[in-house]
Amino acid sequence: MEKEKSEDQINIKNDDVSENHDEQQDSPQSIEKSHDEKITELEEKVVRQYAEMENQRRRYEKEKDDAFEYGGFSFAKETLNLIDNLERSKANIENDESLKNSEGFGKIISHLDIIYKDMMSILKRNNIHPIETIGKKLDPNLHQAMMEIEDENNDNGTILKEIQKGFMMKDRLLRPSLVGVAKKVEKKEQNMSENKEKNAEKK
């Protein structure tokens, strides 16, 4: 009988412990904590989504601004070919000996100059400007060196000749200037090369 009583008492104690444990698990504090965690997770998700939406809005605004500012970029780039052809035509006419002595030579050159000035004025009104070259230091972002010109008066990389005019559209490069740059030559070396040429001519 005493054994049975002791066993019953042990069972009752174990039940009390398990009940206490269950009560601890379902306590208001634990429930409140889980609710707070869920709220925190939701807040983080909302913040992330808002940040993504803000980034998308900024990208859209930039694309819209670029389209407005540089919408005619490709057209402007193609227009530069007209400038090139006009300059080449004028140079060919000026170098044609048969045309120099003709009555209409001066008028032709004058008309070409007027057309050229009008075209440059149109480009300027659309924020398209030629890149400065002669006397400037070579800038790889704006200039492309096509040849070296030996020179004793200028430092290496100084632009001495413009082969093709480059242009900027606001702060964006339409095309680089094609240029010839100085290659520094010492006077001694130049004199030696001249003497060699003279000696070769004598022989």
C-alpha positions in Angstrom: 0.0 0.0 0.0 2.8 2.4 0.9 4.5 1.6 -2.4 1.4 2.4 -4.4 1.0 5.7 -2.5 4.5 6.7 -3.2 4.2 5.9 -6.9 0.9 7.9 -7.0 2.7 10.8 -5.4 5.5 10.6 -8.0 3.1 10.5 -10.8 1.2 13.5 -9.4 4.4 15.5 -9.2 5.4 14.6 -12.7 2.0 15.7 -14.0 2.5 19.0 -12.1 5.9 19.5 -13.7 4.6 18.9 -17.2 1.7 21.2 -16.7 4.0 23.9 -15.4 6.2 23.4 -18.4 3.3 23.7 -20.8 2.2 26.9 -19.0 5.6 28.3 -19.4 5.6 27.6 -23.1 2.3 29.3 -23.6 3.0 32.1 -21.3 1.9 35.6 -22.4 5.6 36.7 -22.6 6.5 34.1 -25.2 3.4 34.9 -27.3 4.2 38.6 -27.1 7.8 37.9 -28.1 6.7 35.9 -31.2 4.4 38.7 -32.2 7.2 41.3 -31.9 9.4 39.2 -34.1 6.8 38.9 -36.7 6.2 42.7 -36.6 9.9 43.3 -37.0 10.2 40.9 -40.0 7.2 42.7 -41.7 8.8 46.1 -41.0 12.1 44.9 -42.6 10.2 43.6 -45.7 8.4 46.9 -46.1 11.6 48.8 -45.8 13.3 46.6 -48.4 10.4 46.9 -50.8 10.3 50.7 -50.4 14.1 50.9 -51.1 13.6 48.8 -54.3 10.8 51.0 -55.4 12.8 54.1 -54.8 15.7 52.7 -56.8 13.5 51.9 -59.7 12.0 55.4 -59.6 15.4 57.0 -59.6 16.5 54.8 -62.6 13.3 55.7 -64.5 13.9 59.5 -63.8 17.5 59.2 -65.0 16.5 57.4 -68.2 13.8 60.0 -68.8 16.2 62.9 -68.3 18.8 61.2 -70.5 16.2 60.7 -73.2 15.3 64.3 -73.0 18.8 65.7 -72.9 20.5 63.3 -75.4 17.5 62.2 -77.5 19.2 63.5 -80.6 22.6 62.1 -79.9 22.6 59.6 -82.8 21.2 62.2 -85.2 23.8 64.8 -84.1 26.6 62.2 -84.6 25.4 61.6 -88.2 25.2 65.3 -88.9 28.9 65.7 -88.3 29.5 63.9 -91.6 28.0 66.9 -93.4 30.5 69.2 -91.7 33.3 66.9 -92.7 32.2 66.8 -96.4 31.8 70.5 -96.5 35.3 71.1 -95.2 36.8 68.5 -97.6 34.9 70.1 -100.5 36.2 73.6 -99.7 39.8 72.2 -99.3 39.6 70.4 -102.7 38.3 73.6 -104.4 41.0 75.8 -102.9 43.7 73.3 -104.1 42.3 73.0 -107.6 44.5 75.3 -109.7 42.0 75.4 -112.6 39.3 76.8 -110.3 41.5 79.4 -108.6 41.7 81.5 -111.7 38.0 81.3 -112.5 35.6 84.2 -112.0 33.3 82.3 -109.6 36.0 81.0 -107.3 35.7 83.7 -104.7 31.9 83.4 -104.7 32.0 79.6 -104.3 34.3 79.8 -101.3 32.2 82.6 -99.8 29.0 80.6 -100.1 30.7 77.5 -98.6 31.9 79.6 -95.6 28.3 80.9 -95.1 26.9 77.4 -95.1 29.6 76.2 -92.7 28.9 79.0 -90.3 25.2 78.4 -90.4 25.7 74.7 -89.7 28.0 75.4 -86.8 25.5 77.9 -85.4 22.8 75.2 -85.5 25.0 72.8 -83.7 25.8 75.4 -81.0 22.2 76.2 -80.4 21.7 72.4 -79.7 24.6 72.4 -77.2 27.0 70.8 -79.6 30.5 72.3 -79.5 33.8 71.6 -81.2 36.7 70.3 -79.0 39.7 72.6 -78.7 42.8 71.1 -80.1 45.7 73.2 -81.4 48.2 74.0 -78.7 46.4 71.8 -76.1 47.9 68.8 -74.4 46.6 65.5 -75.7 43.7 64.3 -73.6 42.8 60.6 -74.4 39.2 61.3 -73.3 38.8 63.9 -76.0 41.6 63.4 -78.6 43.0 60.5 -80.6 46.6 60.8 -81.8 47.0 59.7 -85.5 50.5 60.9 -86.1 53.7 62.3 -84.4 55.3 65.5 -85.7 58.9 66.1 -84.8 59.3 69.5 -83.2 61.9 71.2 -81.0 59.7 74.0 -79.6 56.9 72.0 -78.1 56.7 69.3 -75.4 55.7 65.7 -76.3 51.9 65.3 -76.6 51.2 68.9 -77.6 48.7 69.0 -80.4 50.1 70.7 -83.5 47.6 69.5 -86.2 43.9 68.8 -86.3 43.1 66.1 -88.8 39.4 65.8 -88.0 37.3 68.0 -85.7 35.8 66.4 -82.6 32.6 67.5 -80.9 30.9 67.4 -77.5 27.2 67.3 -76.8 26.9 69.0 -73.5 29.1 66.8 -71.3 29.0 63.8 -73.5 31.6 63.0 -76.2 30.1 62.8 -79.7 33.4 61.9 -81.3 37.1 62.5 -80.5 39.3 64.9 -82.4 41.8 63.2 -84.7 45.1 65.0 -84.2 48.8 65.1 -84.8 51.0 65.6 -81.7 54.5 66.9 -81.1 57.5 64.6 -80.7 60.2 66.5 -78.9 63.4 66.6 -80.9 66.6 68.1 -79.5 68.5 70.6 -81.7 71.6 68.5 -81.7 69.8 65.5 -83.1 68.1 67.7 -85.7 71.4 69.2 -86.8 72.9 65.7 -87.0 70.1 64.5 -89.2 70.4 67.5 -91.4 74.2 66.9 -91.8 73.5 63.3 -92.7 71.0 64.4 -95.4 73.5 66.9 -96.8 76.3 64.3 -96.9 74.0 61.8 -98.6 73.1 64.4 -101.2 76.8 65.2 -101.9 77.5 61.5 -102.5 
